[in-house]
């Protein structure tokens, strides 16, 4: 018997619907939900810039990485890289699957490694967190303002650091102070710059609000004995990124997993970023960091400056 065309079409549609429903049954998840397929080598590599002592950063990030790995059904290995430039190079060479960059580090990771921001750190009330750069001096110092730094020793953090290098130099530029009018030296990191100040080996040092909070909490800095003579505008906190060239399904899965992490999984990392209490991670885009791209242009920075 010949089946009418309309009936044949209806039967075909019904068959397709049945197959779709069968594929979505509770006994077998769709292939797109198989997040374990995103780590064919058995693990994902998560790079972190050394904005704090690696011995302190690693335990905190391992908590976050374990929670992320549970969401993705994949082991996530934390790698605190040697310096800012090393992380950009690692992502460009495909040696990192995920990378957290400082805001200025992200500028160059975006242009040189095609890094795409997914999320950053949120406050308990669900807003994007931020921090500030600062320059501090001893309380009894004759230095009362940034203008008084001419001829003095200033400890910076690390080359390429947003708050430990670029922003203090930007502050000097805005104050009309040429860099050869004072003695600037890189201490090797934020904690090292703070230590140089407390030990009295420099006249002034950069201390950002994140390092300040961590040092006060650990008893390594008493602000009553020091004075802040310069403070930057607020900076959006570090983005967590993936390569823009990565599989779109992978990028979507990583973003979704990060956005689903509980504040308790983020809390240990949040303390180093002055985000206490920590909230859920917040979605960000390249546009979130436009002021940093503008700053890099204003300062004439290139990848050689990180």
One Martini backbone bead per residue (centre of mass of N, CA, C, O) as a GRO file, in nm:
protein
  306
    1UNK     BB    1   0.097   0.037   0.023
    2UNK     BB    2   0.059   0.364  -0.025
    3UNK     BB    3   0.206   0.634   0.131
    4UNK     BB    4   0.144   0.925   0.215
    5UNK     BB    5   0.344   1.193   0.219
    6UNK     BB    6   0.252   1.322   0.491
    7UNK     BB    7   0.277   1.060   0.655
    8UNK     BB    8   0.574   1.004   0.603
    9UNK     BB    9   0.676   1.264   0.737
   10UNK     BB   10   0.559   1.204   1.018
   11UNK     BB   11   0.713   0.939   1.067
   12UNK     BB   12   1.000   1.060   1.044
   13UNK     BB   13   0.972   1.262   1.275
   14UNK     BB   14   0.909   1.053   1.494
   15UNK     BB   15   1.173   0.896   1.468
   16UNK     BB   16   1.364   1.131   1.534
   17UNK     BB   17   1.248   1.187   1.815
   18UNK     BB   18   1.308   0.909   1.936
   19UNK     BB   19   1.615   0.925   1.903
   20UNK     BB   20   1.660   1.181   2.071
   21UNK     BB   21   1.540   1.068   2.336
   22UNK     BB   22   1.732   0.829   2.362
   23UNK     BB   23   1.998   1.008   2.371
   24UNK     BB   24   1.865   1.155   2.652
   25UNK     BB   25   1.891   0.954   2.844
   26UNK     BB   26   1.997   0.848   3.163
   27UNK     BB   27   2.209   0.624   3.040
   28UNK     BB   28   2.293   0.853   2.809
   29UNK     BB   29   2.488   1.101   2.733
   30UNK     BB   30   2.574   1.342   2.557
   31UNK     BB   31   2.865   1.415   2.403
   32UNK     BB   32   2.879   1.723   2.501
   33UNK     BB   33   2.884   1.621   2.820
   34UNK     BB   34   3.182   1.504   2.783
   35UNK     BB   35   3.423   1.656   2.962
   36UNK     BB   36   3.660   1.445   2.957
   37UNK     BB   37   3.734   1.504   2.645
   38UNK     BB   38   3.914   1.773   2.716
   39UNK     BB   39   4.147   1.549   2.833
   40UNK     BB   40   4.329   1.335   2.652
   41UNK     BB   41   4.602   1.343   2.848
   42UNK     BB   42   4.452   1.369   3.158
   43UNK     BB   43   4.510   1.695   3.155
   44UNK     BB   44   4.518   2.026   3.279
   45UNK     BB   45   4.680   2.343   3.237
   46UNK     BB   46   4.739   2.587   3.506
   47UNK     BB   47   4.836   2.917   3.495
   48UNK     BB   48   5.047   3.124   3.717
   49UNK     BB   49   5.136   3.406   3.836
   50UNK     BB   50   5.401   3.542   4.055
   51UNK     BB   51   5.240   3.744   4.290
   52UNK     BB   52   5.348   3.528   4.490
   53UNK     BB   53   5.448   3.296   4.679
   54UNK     BB   54   5.443   2.981   4.554
   55UNK     BB   55   5.412   2.829   4.831
   56UNK     BB   56   5.128   2.979   4.869
   57UNK     BB   57   4.972   2.945   4.599
   58UNK     BB   58   4.946   2.640   4.541
   59UNK     BB   59   4.742   2.548   4.763
   60UNK     BB   60   4.514   2.738   4.673
   61UNK     BB   61   4.495   2.643   4.367
   62UNK     BB   62   4.437   2.342   4.424
   63UNK     BB   63   4.151   2.387   4.520
   64UNK     BB   64   4.041   2.512   4.262
   65UNK     BB   65   4.136   2.283   4.066
   66UNK     BB   66   3.973   2.052   4.194
   67UNK     BB   67   3.695   2.178   4.141
   68UNK     BB   68   3.727   2.205   3.837
   69UNK     BB   69   3.785   1.904   3.780
   70UNK     BB   70   3.512   1.802   3.881
   71UNK     BB   71   3.340   1.955   3.669
   72UNK     BB   72   3.521   1.827   3.413
   73UNK     BB   73   3.639   1.546   3.455
   74UNK     BB   74   3.947   1.658   3.532
   75UNK     BB   75   4.266   1.710   3.561
   76UNK     BB   76   4.426   1.991   3.737
   77UNK     BB   77   4.726   2.161   3.679
   78UNK     BB   78   4.947   2.353   3.862
   79UNK     BB   79   5.138   2.651   3.736
   80UNK     BB   80   5.397   2.837   3.856
   81UNK     BB   81   5.555   3.062   3.701
   82UNK     BB   82   5.836   3.249   3.667
   83UNK     BB   83   5.688   3.471   3.480
   84UNK     BB   84   5.512   3.672   3.278
   85UNK     BB   85   5.642   3.587   3.006
   86UNK     BB   86   5.618   3.275   3.042
   87UNK     BB   87   5.309   3.259   3.019
   88UNK     BB   88   5.273   3.370   2.739
   89UNK     BB   89   5.453   3.160   2.598
   90UNK     BB   90   5.298   2.905   2.691
   91UNK     BB   91   5.032   2.975   2.550
   92UNK     BB   92   5.142   3.013   2.262
   93UNK     BB   93   5.268   2.699   2.275
   94UNK     BB   94   5.042   2.509   2.422
   95UNK     BB   95   5.119   2.458   2.752
   96UNK     BB   96   4.839   2.599   2.809
   97UNK     BB   97   4.489   2.593   2.883
   98UNK     BB   98   4.511   2.780   3.140
   99UNK     BB   99   4.509   3.141   3.247
  100UNK     BB  100   4.638   3.362   3.489
  101UNK     BB  101   4.632   3.715   3.469
  102UNK     BB  102   4.735   4.000   3.482
  103UNK     BB  103   4.616   4.274   3.339
  104UNK     BB  104   4.883   4.335   3.179
  105UNK     BB  105   4.943   4.047   3.093
  106UNK     BB  106   4.684   4.022   2.921
  107UNK     BB  107   4.748   4.219   2.700
  108UNK     BB  108   4.982   4.032   2.587
  109UNK     BB  109   4.825   3.767   2.572
  110UNK     BB  110   4.622   3.872   2.362
  111UNK     BB  111   4.835   3.961   2.134
  112UNK     BB  112   5.046   3.694   2.156
  113UNK     BB  113   4.822   3.438   2.256
  114UNK     BB  114   4.509   3.472   2.232
  115UNK     BB  115   4.370   3.553   2.487
  116UNK     BB  116   4.063   3.464   2.668
  117UNK     BB  117   3.834   3.588   2.871
  118UNK     BB  118   3.608   3.464   3.128
  119UNK     BB  119   3.703   3.529   3.434
  120UNK     BB  120   3.663   3.660   3.766
  121UNK     BB  121   3.663   3.813   4.077
  122UNK     BB  122   3.421   3.807   4.328
  123UNK     BB  123   3.211   3.931   4.538
  124UNK     BB  124   2.970   3.867   4.771
  125UNK     BB  125   2.772   4.077   4.590
  126UNK     BB  126   2.851   4.017   4.270
  127UNK     BB  127   3.115   4.175   4.207
  128UNK     BB  128   3.376   4.305   4.065
  129UNK     BB  129   3.691   4.304   4.147
  130UNK     BB  130   3.955   4.505   4.301
  131UNK     BB  131   4.257   4.714   4.284
  132UNK     BB  132   4.563   4.874   4.411
  133UNK     BB  133   4.810   5.089   4.379
  134UNK     BB  134   5.123   5.172   4.568
  135UNK     BB  135   5.303   5.412   4.778
  136UNK     BB  136   5.547   5.370   5.038
  137UNK     BB  137   5.643   5.498   5.364
  138UNK     BB  138   5.768   5.600   5.628
  139UNK     BB  139   5.628   5.788   5.871
  140UNK     BB  140   5.915   5.965   5.916
  141UNK     BB  141   5.926   6.069   5.642
  142UNK     BB  142   5.991   6.334   5.411
  143UNK     BB  143   5.788   6.189   5.239
  144UNK     BB  144   5.457   6.316   5.133
  145UNK     BB  145   5.488   6.273   4.817
  146UNK     BB  146   5.556   6.192   4.496
  147UNK     BB  147   5.737   6.450   4.447
  148UNK     BB  148   5.958   6.346   4.677
  149UNK     BB  149   6.117   6.110   4.500
  150UNK     BB  150   6.344   6.264   4.425
  151UNK     BB  151   6.647   6.091   4.477
  152UNK     BB  152   6.520   5.816   4.543
  153UNK     BB  153   6.438   5.496   4.666
  154UNK     BB  154   6.259   5.253   4.457
  155UNK     BB  155   6.055   4.975   4.503
  156UNK     BB  156   5.975   4.727   4.294
  157UNK     BB  157   5.873   4.444   4.173
  158UNK     BB  158   5.800   4.343   3.859
  159UNK     BB  159   5.835   4.300   3.545
  160UNK     BB  160   5.503   4.378   3.420
  161UNK     BB  161   5.356   4.469   3.652
  162UNK     BB  162   5.091   4.645   3.719
  163UNK     BB  163   5.141   4.738   4.038
  164UNK     BB  164   5.478   4.682   4.036
  165UNK     BB  165   5.524   4.894   3.770
  166UNK     BB  166   5.338   5.055   3.570
  167UNK     BB  167   5.170   5.236   3.766
  168UNK     BB  168   5.399   5.381   3.917
  169UNK     BB  169   5.521   5.500   3.654
  170UNK     BB  170   5.263   5.656   3.583
  171UNK     BB  171   5.261   5.833   3.835
  172UNK     BB  172   5.529   5.973   3.774
  173UNK     BB  173   5.451   6.091   3.501
  174UNK     BB  174   5.210   6.265   3.609
  175UNK     BB  175   5.422   6.420   3.809
  176UNK     BB  176   5.688   6.483   3.626
  177UNK     BB  177   5.878   6.223   3.664
  178UNK     BB  178   6.163   6.106   3.584
  179UNK     BB  179   6.326   5.801   3.598
  180UNK     BB  180   6.621   5.952   3.638
  181UNK     BB  181   6.530   6.103   3.927
  182UNK     BB  182   6.552   5.804   4.030
  183UNK     BB  183   6.586   5.491   4.214
  184UNK     BB  184   6.502   5.209   4.043
  185UNK     BB  185   6.401   4.880   4.168
  186UNK     BB  186   6.384   4.527   4.149
  187UNK     BB  187   6.291   4.292   4.396
  188UNK     BB  188   6.092   4.032   4.264
  189UNK     BB  189   5.828   4.141   4.416
  190UNK     BB  190   5.593   4.223   4.637
  191UNK     BB  191   5.717   4.110   4.904
  192UNK     BB  192   6.005   4.226   4.850
  193UNK     BB  193   5.929   4.525   4.853
  194UNK     BB  194   5.818   4.530   5.138
  195UNK     BB  195   6.077   4.430   5.279
  196UNK     BB  196   6.259   4.667   5.196
  197UNK     BB  197   6.100   4.871   5.363
  198UNK     BB  198   6.105   4.734   5.651
  199UNK     BB  199   6.436   4.722   5.640
  200UNK     BB  200   6.548   5.006   5.512
  201UNK     BB  201   6.672   4.985   5.194
  202UNK     BB  202   6.447   5.199   5.129
  203UNK     BB  203   6.239   5.480   5.088
  204UNK     BB  204   6.045   5.316   4.885
  205UNK     BB  205   5.732   5.133   4.797
  206UNK     BB  206   5.550   4.904   4.645
  207UNK     BB  207   5.197   4.852   4.750
  208UNK     BB  208   4.942   4.665   4.720
  209UNK     BB  209   4.631   4.576   4.839
  210UNK     BB  210   4.688   4.272   4.844
  211UNK     BB  211   4.959   4.264   4.996
  212UNK     BB  212   4.865   4.425   5.237
  213UNK     BB  213   4.647   4.231   5.342
  214UNK     BB  214   4.832   3.982   5.371
  215UNK     BB  215   5.047   4.110   5.563
  216UNK     BB  216   4.856   4.187   5.791
  217UNK     BB  217   4.735   3.901   5.840
  218UNK     BB  218   5.044   3.777   5.894
  219UNK     BB  219   5.223   4.013   6.050
  220UNK     BB  220   5.430   4.176   5.824
  221UNK     BB  221   5.245   4.447   5.866
  222UNK     BB  222   5.241   4.792   5.994
  223UNK     BB  223   5.069   5.073   5.901
  224UNK     BB  224   5.146   5.267   6.142
  225UNK     BB  225   5.464   5.285   6.025
  226UNK     BB  226   5.319   5.405   5.764
  227UNK     BB  227   5.286   5.570   5.429
  228UNK     BB  228   5.073   5.683   5.180
  229UNK     BB  229   5.160   5.873   4.866
  230UNK     BB  230   5.017   5.666   4.659
  231UNK     BB  231   4.725   5.607   4.433
  232UNK     BB  232   4.536   5.430   4.236
  233UNK     BB  233   4.324   5.323   4.045
  234UNK     BB  234   4.109   5.094   3.983
  235UNK     BB  235   4.152   4.738   3.924
  236UNK     BB  236   4.080   4.478   3.760
  237UNK     BB  237   4.093   4.170   3.808
  238UNK     BB  238   4.203   3.880   3.728
  239UNK     BB  239   4.206   3.679   3.453
  240UNK     BB  240   4.064   3.390   3.319
  241UNK     BB  241   4.203   3.189   3.054
  242UNK     BB  242   4.196   3.116   2.704
  243UNK     BB  243   4.218   3.019   2.400
  244UNK     BB  244   4.063   3.142   2.117
  245UNK     BB  245   4.140   2.863   1.948
  246UNK     BB  246   3.969   2.694   2.094
  247UNK     BB  247   3.730   2.494   2.151
  248UNK     BB  248   3.418   2.606   2.204
  249UNK     BB  249   3.332   2.376   2.397
  250UNK     BB  250   3.563   2.414   2.593
  251UNK     BB  251   3.517   2.707   2.671
  252UNK     BB  252   3.228   2.665   2.778
  253UNK     BB  253   3.298   2.454   2.996
  254UNK     BB  254   3.498   2.624   3.161
  255UNK     BB  255   3.315   2.860   3.224
  256UNK     BB  256   3.089   2.702   3.362
  257UNK     BB  257   3.266   2.579   3.583
  258UNK     BB  258   3.367   2.845   3.709
  259UNK     BB  259   3.076   2.965   3.768
  260UNK     BB  260   3.013   2.696   3.966
  261UNK     BB  261   3.185   2.775   4.184
  262UNK     BB  262   3.241   2.787   4.505
  263UNK     BB  263   3.350   3.009   4.734
  264UNK     BB  264   3.517   2.792   4.894
  265UNK     BB  265   3.708   2.733   4.639
  266UNK     BB  266   3.815   3.054   4.635
  267UNK     BB  267   3.910   3.169   4.911
  268UNK     BB  268   4.223   3.123   4.914
  269UNK     BB  269   4.275   3.304   4.667
  270UNK     BB  270   4.123   3.564   4.754
  271UNK     BB  271   4.327   3.654   4.976
  272UNK     BB  272   4.552   3.740   4.761
  273UNK     BB  273   4.319   3.949   4.618
  274UNK     BB  274   4.136   4.098   4.824
  275UNK     BB  275   3.884   3.868   4.853
  276UNK     BB  276   3.693   3.941   5.145
  277UNK     BB  277   3.471   3.770   5.080
  278UNK     BB  278   3.410   3.535   4.858
  279UNK     BB  279   3.279   3.493   4.547
  280UNK     BB  280   3.183   3.437   4.263
  281UNK     BB  281   3.256   3.415   3.959
  282UNK     BB  282   3.304   3.650   3.684
  283UNK     BB  283   3.217   3.764   3.394
  284UNK     BB  284   3.439   3.843   3.118
  285UNK     BB  285   3.604   4.072   2.897
  286UNK     BB  286   3.809   4.255   2.709
  287UNK     BB  287   3.662   4.527   2.780
  288UNK     BB  288   3.727   4.530   3.085
  289UNK     BB  289   4.054   4.596   2.991
  290UNK     BB  290   4.085   4.866   2.830
  291UNK     BB  291   4.253   5.050   3.027
  292UNK     BB  292   4.514   4.872   2.986
  293UNK     BB  293   4.553   4.921   2.687
  294UNK     BB  294   4.579   5.227   2.718
  295UNK     BB  295   4.824   5.222   2.907
  296UNK     BB  296   5.022   5.079   2.718
  297UNK     BB  297   5.014   5.305   2.507
  298UNK     BB  298   5.098   5.546   2.687
  299UNK     BB  299   5.377   5.385   2.777
  300UNK     BB  300   5.497   5.217   2.533
  301UNK     BB  301   5.442   4.914   2.539
  302UNK     BB  302   5.588   4.590   2.525
  303UNK     BB  303   5.685   4.263   2.547
  304UNK     BB  304   5.969   4.366   2.668
  305UNK     BB  305   5.810   4.475   2.947
  306UNK     BB  306   5.772   4.152   3.073
   0.00000   0.00000   0.00000
